[in-house]
Amino acid sequence: MLVDSNVIIRTLQPRSPQLAQARDALQILRDRDEPLALAEQNLVEIWAVATRPEGDNGLGYSVEQAAAELTRLKAFFTILSESEDIYPVWESLVIQFRRHRDVRG
């Protein structure tokens, strides 16, 4: 079962009104032995929110904290690949260049 990025993000927000609901939903699926998966795009979306400042509707994580969270998620969920080349390059770049949000313009 592919888990939506928003469910994961809610579990990372201690003050979210949906925190308990998101955690409960994941627990129910685990209890049913449902295979839980994330797409690489989910990891990109989670990174974007995690590294965005809290004042901009993000979690305010440092690059190191966000990288650790992605490592934890990759160990827990099956990761569905889109292309074996795209995600590793993206992850390396955002960590190397310490990017936390899109640059526009």
Buried (B, 14 or more C-beta within 10 A) or exposed (E): EEBBBBBBBBBBBEEEEBBEEBEEBBEEBEEEEEEBEBBBEBBBBBBBBBBBEEEEEBBBBEBEEBBEBBEEBBEEBEBEEEEEEEBEEBBEEBBEEEBBEEEEE
